[in-house]
Amino acid sequence: GSATRQLPPELETMVDVASYLGNIPQYCVVAEFMGVMLFSFVGGGCGVNASTTGLATAALGNGLSLAVLIYATAGVSGGHLNPAVSTAFRVTGRLGNQRYLWYIAAQFLGGIVGSFALKLALPPALLATPFTTSGSLTAAHPVQVFLLEFICTFLLVLTVFATAVDKAGAAKNAAPLAIGLSVVAGGFTEGAYTGGSMN
């Protein structure tokens, strides 16, 4: 079955992590790392472009890139690509402790590597603004920022469960698109105020 699937030999020779992963297939952790790394790079690039082209670039760019990356990783790792999603899976008993910790570690590491790759790829003129997720309310209105982030993150996780987890849901193969569109909606709702982290 898929639980015994192995990485290609060339990847297995790079690092032996099997003893640390237990019964968790290596390719699941690699998929979460790669997915978040690419999302951090592409989504961050959309955010940088939004400084001159407007909020729509960040909202649409992040939502569409997330949808694409979920399609790319869903069959491998489940396509969580977000600690909030993995945490919701853990809380509802759909993800074991060990896999949860590896997914979170892979997601954080992927986000860091993707951000550094984007920093290296951009010209110095675009690096004047630090890579932060913040908006007009971030410093002065922390309670409002928390509420906006909480509700928009809830929308994202709700969409994941309603479309990708619920087998009776109507989305079926369109679940990644619906999840991406929830990020677009959240970006338009809170992006200017909080930076639109949704995590």
N, C-alpha and C positions, 0 to 999 in steps of 0.2 A: 504494500500500500504506500501512500504518499508519505507516511510517517518514517519509512525506512529509506527514503530517497537521499542521495548523497550529492555533494557538490562535485563538479568536474574535477578530475585528478589534479589539474594544474592549480586549482584554488586550494585543494586540500594540502598540497605540499607547502603552501605559503605559511600556514600556521595551523597547529594542531590544537583545536579548542574542544574537540569531542568530549574529552574527559570533564571539562567544565560545564558543558551544555547538558550533560545527562542524556535523557531521551528526546531532547528538543532538536529537531533537524537544523543543521547549520544554515541551510539556505533560507529558513524563515527569518533568522536574525539578520542575515546579510540583506534580505529583501527590505526589512524595516530600515536598516542603516542606509541603503542605497536610495530608497524612496524618500526618506526625510532629507538626505543630503541633496538630492535633486530638487526637492520642493523648496528647501532653504535657498538654494542657488537661484532657481527660476523665480520663485515667489519674491525673494529679496530683490532680484533684478527688476521685477514689476514695481516693487515699492520705490526703488530708486527712480525709475522712469516716471512714477506718479508725481514726483516733485515738480516736474515740468509739464506733464500731460494731464494731470488731474486724478481724482479719486477713482474714476472708472477703470483706469489702467491697473491699479492695485487690486480692486475688487474683482474685476473680470479675470485678470491675469492669475491671481491666486486661486480663484475658484476653478478655472479651467485646468490649470496645471495640477491641482489636487485631484480633479476627476481623472485626468490622464494617468497619473501615478497610482491611483487606486486601481484603475483597470489593469495597470501593469503588474501590480503586486498582490492583488486580491487572491489570485489562485495559488500564490506561494505562501504568504504569511497571514492572509486575511486583510491586508491593506489597511492596517490601523493608522500608521503614519502620524500619530498624535497621542501624546501621553494621556490626554483627557479621554480619548476613545479606549485606550488600553485599560485605563483605570476603571472606566464604566464596565468593561468586559470582566475585569477582575472582581469588582463589587457584586456583579450579578452571577458570579460563579462560572463564567464562560471562558476563563483564562486562569490557569494554575499559577501559583506563586512564582515558581522558577521561570516559566516562560514570560510572565509579566515583568519580572526584574530584568531579564535579558532584552525584552522589547523596549522597555524604558531606557536602558543603557544604550541600546543601538540607536534609538531615536535622538537622545541627547547628543551622542557622539556624531551622528549624521548631521544634526543641525549645526554643530560647531564646525565640522569639516566643510559643509556647504557654504557657510558664512565666510570662512577664510578663503575658500576658492573664489567666491564672488568678489571679495576684497582684492584678491590678486588679479582678477580679470578686469576690474574697472580702472579707468584712468584716474590719476590723483585728484583731478578737479572734482570728481564725484564723491570723494571720500571726506569732504569737509563736514558733511552731516554724519554723525555717528550712527551705526546700525542699531537703532533702538526702536522698539514698538511703543510709540507714544503719540499722543494727540493733544488737542487744545485743552482738554480737561485734565490731563494726566497729573500734573503737579498740584493744581489748586482744588480739585474736586475728587478725592480718592473714593468716596462712597459711591458717587455716580458712576465713576469708571468701573468699580467693582460690579455694580448692578448691570451695566451695559455688557461687560465681559461675561458675567455669569449667564445672562439670558441668551446672548448670542452663542456662547459655547454650549448651552443647553439645547439650543436649536440644532446645532451641528450634531451633537451626540444623539438627540432624538431622531434626527433624520437617518443617522447610521442604523439605529435599531429598527426604525420603521421600514426601512428599505432594504438593508443588507442582512439583518439578523432575522426579522420576521418573515418566515417562509410564506405566509399568507399575504404579504405585502404586494402591492400592485407594481412596484418598480422593476422587479426581476433583474434583468441584465442592465437596466438603466440606473441601478442604485448608485454607482460611482458618479454619474452625472447629477443625480439629485443631491448627493452629498456635496459635490462641488458647487452646485447652485445655492446650497445653504450657506456656504462660505461667501459667495457673491452677495447674498442678501445681508449677511452679517457685516461684510465689509462696507456696504452702502449704509447700513444702519449706524455703525459705530466707528468706522474707520477714521473719520476726521476728528473724532473726540478722544479715542483711546489708542489708535494705531491699528486696531482690529486684530488682536492676537488670537482670540478664540481658543484659548488653551489654559 
